Amino acid sequence: MHVTIEQPTGTHLITAADQEIAIPATLRYTSADPLAVHIDFPPHVTLDGEVTTWTFARVLLSEGLRARAGLGRVRVRPCGSSHTYVEFHAPEGTAVLRFGSTDLYRFLARTYTVIAPGEETVGAELDHGLVALFGV
């Protein structure tokens, strides 16, 4: 049985003119995908009017709370002692969101109660695939 944690939160979109627009988001973690975290955005704040989910490594979020982390489509970095920027890079452009660091720390702590850092497994499917591939 898989466990899913959802934590509604608020964030602020930082515009090109350095204005901030408050938007809702939901932080989500599931034991079915133990290495990842998800941030869900409701339809009314997305370009296509559909629910949008960004998925990235849980360790990236953890590292980004302390120092710049990420090189690809998702980057996380602290902004002072009380905020954290999460940047999403896509062909359409870059979105920079400012989260309260306390919310992110609380969310991570909750995920660690489901599966502790370093205790993640890649799942039985991969184990079976490796057995088939290597005949172990």
C-alpha positions in Angstrom: 0.0 0.0 0.0 1.4 3.4 -1.0 1.2 6.5 1.2 0.7 9.9 -0.3 1.3 13.2 1.5 -0.3 16.4 0.2 0.4 19.8 1.6 -1.4 22.8 0.2 0.7 25.9 0.3 1.0 29.4 -1.1 3.8 30.7 -3.3 4.6 33.9 -5.1 5.4 34.0 -8.8 8.1 36.6 -9.4 7.4 38.4 -12.6 9.9 39.9 -15.1 9.1 43.3 -13.6 9.9 42.0 -10.1 6.3 42.0 -9.0 4.9 39.1 -6.9 1.7 37.3 -7.7 0.3 35.0 -5.0 -0.7 31.6 -6.4 -1.8 28.4 -4.7 0.2 25.2 -5.0 0.1 21.7 -3.5 3.3 19.9 -2.5 2.9 16.2 -3.0 4.9 13.1 -2.2 4.1 9.4 -2.7 5.9 6.3 -1.6 5.1 4.9 -5.0 7.7 7.3 -6.4 10.0 7.7 -3.3 12.8 9.7 -5.0 10.6 12.5 -6.2 8.5 15.3 -5.0 5.7 17.0 -7.0 4.3 20.5 -7.1 0.8 20.7 -8.5 -0.6 24.0 -9.8 -4.4 24.5 -10.3 -5.8 25.2 -13.8 -6.5 28.9 -13.2 -2.8 29.7 -12.8 -1.4 27.7 -15.8 -0.8 28.7 -19.4 -3.0 26.0 -20.8 -5.8 26.0 -18.2 -5.0 22.5 -17.1 -3.6 21.2 -13.8 0.2 21.3 -14.1 2.6 19.2 -12.1 6.3 19.6 -11.9 8.2 16.6 -10.6 11.8 16.6 -9.4 14.2 14.9 -7.0 13.4 15.1 -3.4 17.1 15.5 -2.7 17.2 18.5 -5.0 14.6 20.2 -2.8 16.5 19.3 0.4 19.8 20.5 -1.0 18.3 23.7 -2.4 17.0 24.8 1.0 20.7 25.2 2.1 22.5 26.2 -1.1 22.0 26.5 -4.9 21.0 23.2 -6.4 20.1 21.9 -9.8 21.4 22.4 -13.3 18.5 21.4 -15.4 14.8 22.2 -15.7 14.3 22.7 -11.9 16.6 24.8 -9.7 16.3 25.5 -6.1 18.1 28.1 -4.0 17.7 29.9 -0.6 16.6 33.5 -0.6 17.6 34.8 2.8 16.7 32.8 5.9 13.0 32.6 5.4 12.3 32.0 1.7 13.4 29.6 -1.0 13.2 30.2 -4.8 12.2 27.3 -7.0 12.8 28.0 -10.7 11.1 26.0 -13.5 12.7 26.2 -16.9 10.6 25.2 -19.9 10.6 26.0 -23.6 7.9 28.6 -23.0 10.2 30.4 -20.5 11.2 30.4 -16.8 9.0 30.7 -13.8 10.5 31.8 -10.5 8.5 31.0 -7.4 9.2 32.1 -3.9 8.1 29.7 -1.2 8.3 30.0 2.6 11.2 27.9 3.6 9.3 26.7 6.7 6.6 25.2 4.5 9.2 23.3 2.5 11.1 22.1 5.5 7.8 20.9 7.1 6.9 19.1 3.9 10.2 17.4 3.7 10.1 16.3 7.3 6.7 14.7 6.6 8.1 12.8 3.6 10.9 11.5 5.8 8.3 9.9 8.1 7.1 7.9 5.1 10.5 7.0 3.7 13.7 8.2 5.3 16.4 9.7 3.1 18.7 7.0 1.8 16.0 4.3 2.4 14.4 4.8 -1.0 14.3 1.8 -3.3 13.9 2.0 -7.0 11.1 -0.5 -6.8 10.4 -4.2 -7.6 9.9 -3.4 -11.3 13.5 -2.3 -11.7 14.8 -5.3 -9.7 12.9 -7.7 -12.0 14.2 -5.8 -15.0 17.8 -6.1 -13.8 17.4 -9.8 -13.1 16.0 -10.3 -16.6 18.8 -8.2 -18.2 21.7 -9.7 -16.3 20.3 -13.1 -15.5 21.2 -12.7 -11.8 
